[in-house]
Amino acid sequence: MALFAASRRRLLEPTTDLASEYERLRAENEQLHHVITSHAVIDQVGALVVLGQIPPEEAWRALRDVSQRTNTKLRVVA
């Protein structure tokens, strides 16, 4: 019986390791997704500044206004 219990514990450890690795990767993926969407907003502000020849504050205001008027998240507008 002790051998069975010992083998059973060994079988459960990889599952626990896989579950914790899955959770770690899920959290990392969520963080990377946030970084990418934030980067897109910053890129669009830069594009508006260059192409529209407007100051950064006005570019932010333009993106925010479109976001609010269309009821769309800022990151989606960008």
C-alpha positions as CSV (number, residue, x, y, z in Angstrom):
1,M,0.0,0.0,0.0
2,A,2.9,2.4,0.8
3,L,4.3,1.8,-2.7
4,F,0.9,2.7,-4.3
5,A,0.7,5.9,-2.2
6,A,4.3,6.8,-3.2
7,S,3.6,6.2,-6.9
8,R,0.4,8.1,-6.7
9,R,2.2,11.2,-5.2
10,R,4.7,11.1,-8.1
11,L,1.9,11.1,-10.6
12,L,0.2,14.1,-8.9
13,E,3.3,16.3,-8.8
14,P,3.6,16.8,-12.6
15,T,-0.1,17.7,-12.7
16,T,0.5,20.3,-10.0
17,D,3.5,21.5,-11.9
18,L,1.5,21.7,-15.1
19,A,-1.3,23.6,-13.4
20,S,1.1,26.1,-11.9
21,E,2.9,26.5,-15.2
22,Y,-0.4,27.0,-17.0
23,E,-1.4,29.7,-14.5
24,R,2.0,31.4,-14.8
25,L,1.8,31.4,-18.6
26,R,-1.8,32.7,-18.6
27,A,-0.8,35.6,-16.3
28,E,2.2,36.4,-18.5
29,N,0.0,36.2,-21.6
30,E,-2.5,38.7,-20.1
31,Q,0.4,41.1,-19.2
32,L,1.8,40.9,-22.7
33,H,-1.6,41.5,-24.2
34,H,-1.9,44.6,-22.0
35,V,1.5,45.9,-23.0
36,I,0.8,45.4,-26.7
37,T,-2.5,47.3,-26.6
38,S,-0.9,50.1,-24.6
39,H,1.9,50.2,-27.1
40,A,-0.7,50.6,-29.9
41,V,-2.3,53.6,-28.2
42,I,1.1,55.2,-27.8
43,D,2.0,54.5,-31.5
44,Q,-1.3,56.1,-32.6
45,V,-0.6,59.2,-30.6
46,G,2.8,59.4,-32.3
47,A,1.2,59.0,-35.7
48,L,-1.4,61.7,-35.0
49,V,1.4,64.0,-33.8
50,V,3.5,63.5,-36.9
51,L,0.8,63.2,-39.6
52,G,-1.6,65.7,-38.1
53,Q,1.2,68.0,-37.0
54,I,-0.5,68.5,-33.7
55,P,0.9,68.5,-30.1
56,P,0.7,65.2,-28.1
57,E,-1.9,66.6,-25.8
58,E,-4.2,67.3,-28.7
59,A,-3.6,63.8,-30.2
60,W,-4.6,62.2,-26.8
61,R,-7.7,64.4,-26.8
62,A,-8.6,63.4,-30.4
63,L,-8.3,59.7,-29.5
64,R,-10.2,60.1,-26.3
65,D,-13.0,62.1,-28.0
66,V,-13.5,59.4,-30.7
67,S,-13.5,56.8,-28.0
68,Q,-16.2,58.5,-26.0
69,R,-18.3,59.5,-29.0
70,T,-18.3,56.0,-30.4
71,N,-18.5,54.3,-27.0
72,T,-15.4,52.3,-27.9
73,K,-12.4,51.5,-25.7
74,L,-9.4,53.7,-26.3
75,R,-7.2,50.8,-27.1
76,V,-9.6,49.7,-29.8
77,V,-9.8,53.2,-31.4
78,A,-6.0,53.2,-31.5
